[in-house]
Amino acid sequence: MRWLQLLTASLLPLTALAAKKSSGDRFNDFRAKSSSGPLTLDDPAYAQLTKAPRDYSVVVLLTAMGARFGCQLCQEFQPEWDLLARSWSRGDKKGESRLIYGTLDFEAGKNTFQSLMLQTAPVVLYFHPTVGPNAKADNQPERLDFTGGPQSAEQVHAWISRKLPADAPKPAVHRPINWIKIISVTTAVLGLITFVAVASPYVVPILQNRNLWAALSLLGVLLFTSGHMFNHIRKTPYVSGDGKGGINYFAGGFSNQFGLESQIVAAIYGVLSFATISLALKVPRIKDSRAQQFAVFLWSGVLLCMYSFLLSVFRMKNGGYQFWLPPF
Amino acid sequence: MAATEGNTLLKQATGPNIRGLLRVIILVLIAGAAVSSRLFSVIRFESIIHEFDPWFNFRATKYLVQNGFYSFWDWFDDRTWHPLGRVTGGTLYPGLMVTSGVIYHVLRFLTFPVDIRNICVLLAPGFSGLTALATYLLTNEMVTSPSAGLLAAAFMGITPGYISRSVAGSYDNEAIAIFLLVFTFFLWIKAVKNGSMFWGALTALFYGYMVSAWGGYVFITNLLPLHAFVLICMGRYSPRLYVSYTSWYALGTLASMQIPFVGFLPIRSSEHMSSLGVFGLIQLVAFVDYVRAQLPSKQFQTLLRALVLFIFVVAFGGLVLLTVSGVIAPWTGRFYSLWDTGYAKIHIPIIASVSEHQPTAWPAFFFDLSMMIWLFPAGVYMCFRKLTDEQVFIVIYSVLASYFAGVMVRLMLTLTPIVCVASAMAFSQILDTYLDAKTPVPDSKESGTSDTAKVAAAVVVPEGLRSTRSPLVGIYSWASKLTVVGASIVYLMLFVLHCTWVTSNAYSSPSVVLASRLPDGSQHIIDDYREAYYWLRQNTPDNAKIMSWWDYGYQIGGMADRPTLVDNNTWNNTHIATVGKAMSSREEVSYPIMRQHEVDYVLVVFGGLLGYSGDDINKFLWMVRIAEGIWPEEVKERNFFTPRGEYRVDEEATPTMKNSLMYKMSYYNYDKLFPAGQAQDRVRGARLPAQGPELSTIEEAFTSENWIIRIYKVKDLDNFGRDHQSALTFDKGHKKKKPAKRRGARVLRVE
């Protein structure tokens, strides 16, 4: 048995040599393949790229681009990722940073996803070199989750730069000039100016219409005072179920609301305001006395019912509130 | 009184003198109601300064009163932001302190021996009375009906939206700023109406006062130019507008530049560029207006118009260029987050972490404004009826302020005045129409003619609103009058009840002193904050540095009079992140940080025993986030969440969480209060691990009665040069772990 051990021991440096040789080749091979943009990987290529003794770093995006996954984030991030990889390889032509970009789609790399036990996509993994001057003992890749929403190429660039050794070159992200956007914006602006010049005789009277502006400002006021901006910023759900198959129109809690809820409240405010306007401005202008009497009772009734309903809704939101009006 | 002339309805009953007297009495009563409804907190608790920021203002005022104005102006405060210090005199809005200083000296001159604290406590209620008066004046400029002004004053006096920031003891910039805001708007309207340089200069004067008092002056800086701009766009340019705008802008900008904190911002920052731009535009428009009057040639006018457009475009381009090249500072973060609502969340967590910078849900609007929230749109609609220059102002103000109040809770304060004005206009319109009952008018004819002014207006303005096209008739039957007036009275009383209830329940707690109800209904005062701060004051050396989260910096400075590392003036994000890092790291990491900053004591707020939810564990994630912004490699938010993404403090909390200094300080010795394994956190409803955390580098110094405040002393270096962990194990009698030095071959032990 002893000679076997000796033999193994004597072989060890050889294997190391072989590994090192092939790994140097591996880096150049992969770099040659990835001259423009990230490498497109599959399971074997991924395993080959991230095999244990390596003297280069690897950063891999694990994504799910297939339409049936409906991964919005993946679709959004993909162009950023390609841009980052492209500008990196362009800025680092000699490969001094010893970094390889790769993309592994779920379709091509189901086994890898399973072995990593990934539940979500996209994920960016960063592999330290295991041999060479910047090696780290820990073979576990570092992981960038997209918990904070979509990331830009610059943010990921900053993340990768922190992982790389300080002296490695870190070519900045170079965004190509978006000619299409510039041209389309210019065309649109010119078109708009032309449109305004041509259509002004027809548009100006509409723009000067007082009723239009009144409607617009009232709409704005109602929208904002019923908490539309809250929905917009917090991205609240429109409605939610009550767990019994029905719908909850009103969210529980004082500083919480649904999209539909704020629309209902805006409608209540609108009706109340309209009733007030009618009572104040329209009713005194009705010439027929019986019609006027009817209008007064009608609008007063609407006002009372709506206000009472509003109070009851508010009592629902704020448990300690104690004021109420008759019907509700 | 200008408004008396317009009043033709009540003429026969009383003479103008009696009406004037009545009005004065009513206004005084309103001011009295406004002041007294803000005194709940003084009556229930005591005359004490509230919350956080007021404590700094109070401390600054005391400094001003003791050392005089010039030394206040040059004040360098070395007891905050240790070891950096803060150039306090140059980084605050001095208006509030100077105001109370002046009041103090006047009262002293009149030989009233008043404590400066009482002036500070009662300043906000006092100014709320003045705000009611200013609202009355502003509303009177808008409509002819005299009752609208009084209603608006009453609304403004008691509406919770304003009371929330002006109860007795809430000694904050807003206390005087809202009065200045409303009064500046009144002067501006007056200036635009009269085209008088005098009123314009007065506007500038009060604008300067406002700049010295509150950062929200930017609202005025942008609203007045917008008003002028809209008027120009509507083709309503007039020499009146020119005179009032230019005199306000020139004098007001000079006045605002006198405040060291503002300095050259009015010509260098984007927030102020709109007023500069409109100033340029109005010069051009005035020039064109002048030339048009002189030269009737049509071609020349076309040329002129092209020239004006060209200059405008070039000027605008120059502005953009200057902004891009950095000569003009871009939008400040706080301001920018008003437009791009996602901005603060991503880039400035320190702004996003403040609860009053959150967006407003609808219940908050109703809570603060009650019935006025639906009268408000009606009032805005009524402005479109005649749409005079000043009513355009109301419309612009309403839409803008609604937007801002929706984006940020604290800006509800700027919305409140215009809501009061607009809803008072709507309500008084109803009352004026239906309270005609006092004049015994035979049904059809008389009431129609009694309001000739309105009929005439409706005829003169043919392209008015849809709802006011037909001529005004009046109300025929008594039944309708009684119905509407009765309902109005009920609504008004409900409004008063609502306001009183909200004020007494929600806005009158000093938050320094908490109150709770015992089972028998009696009140129980929880006074942990002051207990702890006085402990610091009496038991620590005068220059002991206290580290705490920035929320408590002002209170420690004000009540304990000890130097702090960070406080509520969040001018240095890195320093705050340093404290965040110390709180969220392991003890071995935190200890060097605390030594480097010469920290003597660490203070944490812990609500677990009492169920007080505003404690540091609940704020902890913000500390982590802010620290992560500076040291993304060393502090990671992800590590504070369990694999399932939950934020927990119990047995399943992550190791990073359990080892963080904040967690250890909060729960140290907490399990000793309970039977073994029964320790319960009442805020988060969690059962804590049976084995409590252990501290090695700091030791417990003080814990308040209800455990809300816990103070720890940072240990000095060990006498024998050991690290604290091994010193602790030695003291406990554990055997010292030998460093890995193996002697001889290892032997398998068989037992």
Boltz contact constraints between the chains, C-beta under 6 A:
constraints:
  - contact:
      token1: [A, 210]
      token2: [B, 384]
      max_distance: 6.0
  - contact:
      token1: [A, 211]
      token2: [B, 466]
      max_distance: 6.0
  - contact:
      token1: [A, 214]
      token2: [B, 381]
      max_distance: 6.0
  - contact:
      token1: [A, 214]
      token2: [B, 384]
      max_distance: 6.0
  - contact:
      token1: [A, 217]
      token2: [B, 395]
      max_distance: 6.0
  - contact:
      token1: [A, 217]
      token2: [B, 399]
      max_distance: 6.0
  - contact:
      token1: [A, 218]
      token2: [B, 377]
      max_distance: 6.0
  - contact:
      token1: [A, 220]
      token2: [B, 399]
      max_distance: 6.0
  - contact:
      token1: [A, 221]
      token2: [B, 377]
      max_distance: 6.0
  - contact:
      token1: [A, 221]
      token2: [B, 398]
      max_distance: 6.0
  - contact:
      token1: [A, 221]
      token2: [B, 402]
      max_distance: 6.0
  - contact:
      token1: [A, 222]
      token2: [B, 377]
      max_distance: 6.0
  - contact:
      token1: [A, 224]
      token2: [B, 402]
      max_distance: 6.0
  - contact:
      token1: [A, 224]
      token2: [B, 403]
      max_distance: 6.0
  - contact:
      token1: [A, 224]
      token2: [B, 406]
      max_distance: 6.0
  - contact:
      token1: [A, 225]
      token2: [B, 365]
      max_distance: 6.0
  - contact:
      token1: [A, 225]
      token2: [B, 373]
      max_distance: 6.0
  - contact:
      token1: [A, 225]
      token2: [B, 402]
      max_distance: 6.0
  - contact:
      token1: [A, 226]
      token2: [B, 362]
      max_distance: 6.0
  - contact:
      token1: [A, 227]
      token2: [B, 361]
      max_distance: 6.0
  - contact:
      token1: [A, 227]
      token2: [B, 362]
      max_distance: 6.0
  - contact:
      token1: [A, 229]
      token2: [B, 359]
      max_distance: 6.0
  - contact:
      token1: [A, 229]
      token2: [B, 406]
      max_distance: 6.0
  - contact:
      token1: [A, 229]
      token2: [B, 407]
      max_distance: 6.0
  - contact:
      token1: [A, 230]
      token2: [B, 359]
      max_distance: 6.0
  - contact:
      token1: [A, 230]
      token2: [B, 361]
      max_distance: 6.0
  - contact:
      token1: [A, 233]
      token2: [B, 341]
      max_distance: 6.0
  - contact:
      token1: [A, 233]
      token2: [B, 359]
      max_distance: 6.0
  - contact:
      token1: [A, 254]
      token2: [B, 363]
      max_distance: 6.0
  - contact:
      token1: [A, 255]
      token2: [B, 361]
      max_distance: 6.0
  - contact:
      token1: [A, 257]
      token2: [B, 361]
      max_distance: 6.0
  - contact:
      token1: [A, 257]
      token2: [B, 362]
      max_distance: 6.0
  - contact:
      token1: [A, 262]
      token2: [B, 362]
      max_distance: 6.0
  - contact:
      token1: [A, 265]
      token2: [B, 362]
      max_distance: 6.0
  - contact:
      token1: [A, 269]
      token2: [B, 374]
      max_distance: 6.0
  - contact:
      token1: [A, 272]
      token2: [B, 374]
      max_distance: 6.0
  - contact:
      token1: [A, 273]
      token2: [B, 374]
      max_distance: 6.0
  - contact:
      token1: [A, 273]
      token2: [B, 377]
      max_distance: 6.0
  - contact:
      token1: [A, 273]
      token2: [B, 378]
      max_distance: 6.0
  - contact:
      token1: [A, 276]
      token2: [B, 378]
      max_distance: 6.0
  - contact:
      token1: [A, 276]
      token2: [B, 426]
      max_distance: 6.0
  - contact:
      token1: [A, 277]
      token2: [B, 378]
      max_distance: 6.0
  - contact:
      token1: [A, 277]
      token2: [B, 381]
      max_distance: 6.0
  - contact:
      token1: [A, 279]
      token2: [B, 430]
      max_distance: 6.0
  - contact:
      token1: [A, 280]
      token2: [B, 429]
      max_distance: 6.0
  - contact:
      token1: [A, 280]
      token2: [B, 430]
      max_distance: 6.0
  - contact:
      token1: [A, 281]
      token2: [B, 467]
      max_distance: 6.0
  - contact:
      token1: [A, 281]
      token2: [B, 468]
      max_distance: 6.0
  - contact:
      token1: [A, 282]
      token2: [B, 467]
      max_distance: 6.0
  - contact:
      token1: [A, 284]
      token2: [B, 433]
      max_distance: 6.0
  - contact:
      token1: [A, 284]
      token2: [B, 472]
      max_distance: 6.0
  - contact:
      token1: [A, 284]
      token2: [B, 473]
      max_distance: 6.0
  - contact:
      token1: [A, 284]
      token2: [B, 474]
      max_distance: 6.0
  - contact:
      token1: [A, 284]
      token2: [B, 475]
      max_distance: 6.0
  - contact:
      token1: [A, 285]
      token2: [B, 470]
      max_distance: 6.0
  - contact:
      token1: [A, 285]
      token2: [B, 472]
      max_distance: 6.0
  - contact:
      token1: [A, 285]
      token2: [B, 473]
      max_distance: 6.0
  - contact:
      token1: [A, 287]
      token2: [B, 473]
      max_distance: 6.0
  - contact:
      token1: [A, 289]
      token2: [B, 476]
      max_distance: 6.0
  - contact:
      token1: [A, 292]
      token2: [B, 476]
      max_distance: 6.0
  - contact:
      token1: [A, 293]
      token2: [B, 477]
      max_distance: 6.0
  - contact:
      token1: [A, 293]
      token2: [B, 480]
      max_distance: 6.0
  - contact:
      token1: [A, 296]
      token2: [B, 480]
      max_distance: 6.0
  - contact:
      token1: [A, 300]
      token2: [B, 483]
      max_distance: 6.0
  - contact:
      token1: [A, 300]
      token2: [B, 484]
      max_distance: 6.0
  - contact:
      token1: [A, 300]
      token2: [B, 487]
      max_distance: 6.0
  - contact:
      token1: [A, 314]
      token2: [B, 366]
      max_distance: 6.0
  - contact:
      token1: [A, 317]
      token2: [B, 363]
      max_distance: 6.0
